[in-house]
Amino acid sequence: ELAGVTLATAIHWQQGEEDALTHDFATYLTKFTTLLGQFRSESWATPTTPFLAGAPSELHDRYMPQYAMKHYSNKTDAWVIWVNSCCSICWDIIITHSTSNI
């Protein structure tokens, strides 16, 4: 159970930059798809719960995670919303910390 919440309003995933250069597009896309499946299988998430996919910075055009995230949000799931790293969105939601490693 998620802090007493029965249904999430939205999910925000922020990809870090520490290992952004170590993933190729296909590998990251596979891992990202798995991560989304894990979130969507939780009782507090639905197939239409907005998933904000926060990208690593665009400092380097070699960061494949951002391209995989954009691809997934544009081609696979309209409820996955790619968010540029310099954007800031305020939602009235409960935010929890995940130590997932993709």
Biotite code that builds the C-alpha atoms (Angstrom):
import biotite.structure as struc

atoms = struc.array([
    struc.Atom([0.000, 0.000, 0.000], chain_id="A", res_id=1, res_name="GLU", atom_name="CA", element="C"),
    struc.Atom([1.244, 3.472, -0.879], chain_id="A", res_id=2, res_name="LEU", atom_name="CA", element="C"),
    struc.Atom([1.080, 5.574, 2.308], chain_id="A", res_id=3, res_name="ALA", atom_name="CA", element="C"),
    struc.Atom([-2.647, 4.938, 2.681], chain_id="A", res_id=4, res_name="GLY", atom_name="CA", element="C"),
    struc.Atom([-3.394, 6.087, -0.863], chain_id="A", res_id=5, res_name="VAL", atom_name="CA", element="C"),
    struc.Atom([-5.592, 3.715, -2.831], chain_id="A", res_id=6, res_name="THR", atom_name="CA", element="C"),
    struc.Atom([-5.114, 5.319, -6.252], chain_id="A", res_id=7, res_name="LEU", atom_name="CA", element="C"),
    struc.Atom([-2.252, 7.493, -7.515], chain_id="A", res_id=8, res_name="ALA", atom_name="CA", element="C"),
    struc.Atom([-3.131, 10.696, -9.360], chain_id="A", res_id=9, res_name="THR", atom_name="CA", element="C"),
    struc.Atom([0.096, 10.495, -11.348], chain_id="A", res_id=10, res_name="ALA", atom_name="CA", element="C"),
    struc.Atom([3.515, 8.879, -11.205], chain_id="A", res_id=11, res_name="ILE", atom_name="CA", element="C"),
    struc.Atom([6.729, 10.823, -11.759], chain_id="A", res_id=12, res_name="HIS", atom_name="CA", element="C"),
    struc.Atom([9.904, 8.949, -12.708], chain_id="A", res_id=13, res_name="TRP", atom_name="CA", element="C"),
    struc.Atom([13.097, 10.994, -12.899], chain_id="A", res_id=14, res_name="GLN", atom_name="CA", element="C"),
    struc.Atom([15.962, 9.322, -14.742], chain_id="A", res_id=15, res_name="GLN", atom_name="CA", element="C"),
    struc.Atom([19.332, 10.189, -13.277], chain_id="A", res_id=16, res_name="GLY", atom_name="CA", element="C"),
    struc.Atom([22.474, 10.926, -15.251], chain_id="A", res_id=17, res_name="GLU", atom_name="CA", element="C"),
    struc.Atom([25.021, 8.778, -13.451], chain_id="A", res_id=18, res_name="GLU", atom_name="CA", element="C"),
    struc.Atom([24.660, 5.884, -15.884], chain_id="A", res_id=19, res_name="ASP", atom_name="CA", element="C"),
    struc.Atom([22.932, 7.663, -18.796], chain_id="A", res_id=20, res_name="ALA", atom_name="CA", element="C"),
    struc.Atom([25.860, 7.039, -21.129], chain_id="A", res_id=21, res_name="LEU", atom_name="CA", element="C"),
    struc.Atom([26.012, 3.323, -20.357], chain_id="A", res_id=22, res_name="THR", atom_name="CA", element="C"),
    struc.Atom([22.647, 2.364, -21.903], chain_id="A", res_id=23, res_name="HIS", atom_name="CA", element="C"),
    struc.Atom([21.999, 1.828, -25.575], chain_id="A", res_id=24, res_name="ASP", atom_name="CA", element="C"),
    struc.Atom([18.539, 2.673, -26.939], chain_id="A", res_id=25, res_name="PHE", atom_name="CA", element="C"),
    struc.Atom([17.171, -0.889, -27.187], chain_id="A", res_id=26, res_name="ALA", atom_name="CA", element="C"),
    struc.Atom([18.389, -1.978, -23.742], chain_id="A", res_id=27, res_name="THR", atom_name="CA", element="C"),
    struc.Atom([17.002, 1.113, -22.033], chain_id="A", res_id=28, res_name="TYR", atom_name="CA", element="C"),
    struc.Atom([13.688, 0.824, -23.899], chain_id="A", res_id=29, res_name="LEU", atom_name="CA", element="C"),
    struc.Atom([13.340, -2.767, -22.682], chain_id="A", res_id=30, res_name="THR", atom_name="CA", element="C"),
    struc.Atom([14.159, -1.802, -19.090], chain_id="A", res_id=31, res_name="LYS", atom_name="CA", element="C"),
    struc.Atom([11.838, 1.232, -19.227], chain_id="A", res_id=32, res_name="PHE", atom_name="CA", element="C"),
    struc.Atom([9.000, -0.935, -20.569], chain_id="A", res_id=33, res_name="THR", atom_name="CA", element="C"),
    struc.Atom([9.563, -3.397, -17.703], chain_id="A", res_id=34, res_name="THR", atom_name="CA", element="C"),
    struc.Atom([9.563, -0.563, -15.149], chain_id="A", res_id=35, res_name="LEU", atom_name="CA", element="C"),
    struc.Atom([6.272, 0.797, -16.515], chain_id="A", res_id=36, res_name="LEU", atom_name="CA", element="C"),
    struc.Atom([4.746, -2.669, -16.385], chain_id="A", res_id=37, res_name="GLY", atom_name="CA", element="C"),
    struc.Atom([5.772, -2.977, -12.743], chain_id="A", res_id=38, res_name="GLN", atom_name="CA", element="C"),
    struc.Atom([4.169, 0.376, -11.878], chain_id="A", res_id=39, res_name="PHE", atom_name="CA", element="C"),
    struc.Atom([1.005, -0.435, -13.858], chain_id="A", res_id=40, res_name="ARG", atom_name="CA", element="C"),
    struc.Atom([0.632, -3.771, -12.038], chain_id="A", res_id=41, res_name="SER", atom_name="CA", element="C"),
    struc.Atom([0.363, -2.063, -8.649], chain_id="A", res_id=42, res_name="GLU", atom_name="CA", element="C"),
    struc.Atom([-3.108, -1.816, -7.122], chain_id="A", res_id=43, res_name="SER", atom_name="CA", element="C"),
    struc.Atom([-2.774, 1.990, -6.839], chain_id="A", res_id=44, res_name="TRP", atom_name="CA", element="C"),
    struc.Atom([-2.042, 2.507, -10.557], chain_id="A", res_id=45, res_name="ALA", atom_name="CA", element="C"),
    struc.Atom([-4.218, 2.003, -13.611], chain_id="A", res_id=46, res_name="THR", atom_name="CA", element="C"),
    struc.Atom([-3.414, 1.773, -17.333], chain_id="A", res_id=47, res_name="PRO", atom_name="CA", element="C"),
    struc.Atom([-4.451, 5.439, -17.592], chain_id="A", res_id=48, res_name="THR", atom_name="CA", element="C"),
    struc.Atom([-2.562, 6.820, -14.592], chain_id="A", res_id=49, res_name="THR", atom_name="CA", element="C"),
    struc.Atom([-0.361, 9.556, -16.090], chain_id="A", res_id=50, res_name="PRO", atom_name="CA", element="C"),
    struc.Atom([3.303, 8.595, -15.917], chain_id="A", res_id=51, res_name="PHE", atom_name="CA", element="C"),
    struc.Atom([5.624, 11.602, -16.120], chain_id="A", res_id=52, res_name="LEU", atom_name="CA", element="C"),
    struc.Atom([8.940, 10.391, -17.500], chain_id="A", res_id=53, res_name="ALA", atom_name="CA", element="C"),
    struc.Atom([11.574, 12.904, -16.427], chain_id="A", res_id=54, res_name="GLY", atom_name="CA", element="C"),
    struc.Atom([14.547, 12.748, -18.730], chain_id="A", res_id=55, res_name="ALA", atom_name="CA", element="C"),
    struc.Atom([18.192, 13.300, -17.890], chain_id="A", res_id=56, res_name="PRO", atom_name="CA", element="C"),
    struc.Atom([19.551, 16.641, -19.018], chain_id="A", res_id=57, res_name="SER", atom_name="CA", element="C"),
    struc.Atom([20.035, 17.297, -22.697], chain_id="A", res_id=58, res_name="GLU", atom_name="CA", element="C"),
    struc.Atom([23.596, 18.312, -22.014], chain_id="A", res_id=59, res_name="LEU", atom_name="CA", element="C"),
    struc.Atom([24.731, 15.387, -24.120], chain_id="A", res_id=60, res_name="HIS", atom_name="CA", element="C"),
    struc.Atom([22.893, 14.201, -27.211], chain_id="A", res_id=61, res_name="ASP", atom_name="CA", element="C"),
    struc.Atom([24.372, 10.753, -26.489], chain_id="A", res_id=62, res_name="ARG", atom_name="CA", element="C"),
    struc.Atom([21.988, 10.091, -23.567], chain_id="A", res_id=63, res_name="TYR", atom_name="CA", element="C"),
    struc.Atom([19.983, 7.205, -25.037], chain_id="A", res_id=64, res_name="MET", atom_name="CA", element="C"),
    struc.Atom([17.495, 7.041, -22.125], chain_id="A", res_id=65, res_name="PRO", atom_name="CA", element="C"),
    struc.Atom([15.888, 10.298, -23.218], chain_id="A", res_id=66, res_name="GLN", atom_name="CA", element="C"),
    struc.Atom([15.421, 9.024, -26.778], chain_id="A", res_id=67, res_name="TYR", atom_name="CA", element="C"),
    struc.Atom([13.945, 5.743, -25.527], chain_id="A", res_id=68, res_name="ALA", atom_name="CA", element="C"),
    struc.Atom([11.564, 7.653, -23.212], chain_id="A", res_id=69, res_name="MET", atom_name="CA", element="C"),
    struc.Atom([10.467, 9.938, -26.056], chain_id="A", res_id=70, res_name="LYS", atom_name="CA", element="C"),
    struc.Atom([9.960, 6.960, -28.348], chain_id="A", res_id=71, res_name="HIS", atom_name="CA", element="C"),
    struc.Atom([7.865, 5.097, -25.774], chain_id="A", res_id=72, res_name="TYR", atom_name="CA", element="C"),
    struc.Atom([5.688, 8.108, -24.990], chain_id="A", res_id=73, res_name="SER", atom_name="CA", element="C"),
    struc.Atom([5.143, 8.939, -28.672], chain_id="A", res_id=74, res_name="ASN", atom_name="CA", element="C"),
    struc.Atom([4.705, 5.424, -30.066], chain_id="A", res_id=75, res_name="LYS", atom_name="CA", element="C"),
    struc.Atom([3.533, 3.092, -27.301], chain_id="A", res_id=76, res_name="THR", atom_name="CA", element="C"),
    struc.Atom([1.586, 4.737, -24.469], chain_id="A", res_id=77, res_name="ASP", atom_name="CA", element="C"),
    struc.Atom([-0.091, 8.140, -24.610], chain_id="A", res_id=78, res_name="ALA", atom_name="CA", element="C"),
    struc.Atom([-0.339, 8.143, -20.799], chain_id="A", res_id=79, res_name="TRP", atom_name="CA", element="C"),
    struc.Atom([3.452, 8.265, -20.568], chain_id="A", res_id=80, res_name="VAL", atom_name="CA", element="C"),
    struc.Atom([4.439, 11.915, -20.831], chain_id="A", res_id=81, res_name="ILE", atom_name="CA", element="C"),
    struc.Atom([8.080, 12.736, -21.546], chain_id="A", res_id=82, res_name="TRP", atom_name="CA", element="C"),
    struc.Atom([9.206, 15.718, -19.462], chain_id="A", res_id=83, res_name="VAL", atom_name="CA", element="C"),
    struc.Atom([12.316, 17.705, -20.343], chain_id="A", res_id=84, res_name="ASN", atom_name="CA", element="C"),
    struc.Atom([14.753, 17.878, -17.447], chain_id="A", res_id=85, res_name="SER", atom_name="CA", element="C"),
    struc.Atom([14.476, 21.661, -17.211], chain_id="A", res_id=86, res_name="CYS", atom_name="CA", element="C"),
    struc.Atom([10.678, 21.608, -16.787], chain_id="A", res_id=87, res_name="CYS", atom_name="CA", element="C"),
    struc.Atom([9.059, 21.746, -13.399], chain_id="A", res_id=88, res_name="SER", atom_name="CA", element="C"),
    struc.Atom([5.491, 20.628, -12.878], chain_id="A", res_id=89, res_name="ILE", atom_name="CA", element="C"),
    struc.Atom([3.578, 21.007, -9.631], chain_id="A", res_id=90, res_name="CYS", atom_name="CA", element="C"),
    struc.Atom([0.836, 18.471, -8.945], chain_id="A", res_id=91, res_name="TRP", atom_name="CA", element="C"),
    struc.Atom([-1.163, 17.891, -5.812], chain_id="A", res_id=92, res_name="ASP", atom_name="CA", element="C"),
    struc.Atom([0.133, 14.351, -5.345], chain_id="A", res_id=93, res_name="ILE", atom_name="CA", element="C"),
    struc.Atom([1.993, 12.360, -2.750], chain_id="A", res_id=94, res_name="ILE", atom_name="CA", element="C"),
    struc.Atom([5.554, 11.707, -3.844], chain_id="A", res_id=95, res_name="ILE", atom_name="CA", element="C"),
    struc.Atom([7.453, 8.713, -2.563], chain_id="A", res_id=96, res_name="THR", atom_name="CA", element="C"),
    struc.Atom([11.032, 7.757, -3.178], chain_id="A", res_id=97, res_name="HIS", atom_name="CA", element="C"),
    struc.Atom([11.972, 4.698, -5.210], chain_id="A", res_id=98, res_name="SER", atom_name="CA", element="C"),
    struc.Atom([15.418, 3.227, -5.442], chain_id="A", res_id=99, res_name="THR", atom_name="CA", element="C"),
    struc.Atom([14.650, 1.265, -8.591], chain_id="A", res_id=100, res_name="SER", atom_name="CA", element="C"),
    struc.Atom([17.677, 0.768, -10.779], chain_id="A", res_id=101, res_name="ASN", atom_name="CA", element="C"),
    struc.Atom([17.184, 0.798, -14.524], chain_id="A", res_id=102, res_name="ILE", atom_name="CA", element="C"),
])
